Amino acid sequence: MVRLFLFILFMTHEYPKPQRMFIREDIKSDLPALEAQFGNNKFIHPKARAATLVALSFYPELKNKHIDFIYRKIKTTMQCILCQIAC
């Protein structure tokens, strides 16, 4: 009975719609502006540059902060390595 209730609750719950859809062509056209605005003082791996700049655009307080994004190959998807500033 509890499972049925949870199932009905889950199926009738309205989830929020995405705030913004990202289309690859739109991001490519906006990339120079994002680069000029949010790319300063940042070291971003080229493979993740577009996604990182779009994500940074949601946090204007990080605009002038120095951030190094470190890209490493790991053996598993859930492997996390914490390191100090000089790792």
Secondary structure, DSSP 8 states (H G I E B T S, - for coil): -HHHHHHHHHHH------S----HHHHHHHHHHHHHHH-TTEE--GGGHHHHHHHHTT-GGGTTS-EE------SSTT------TT-
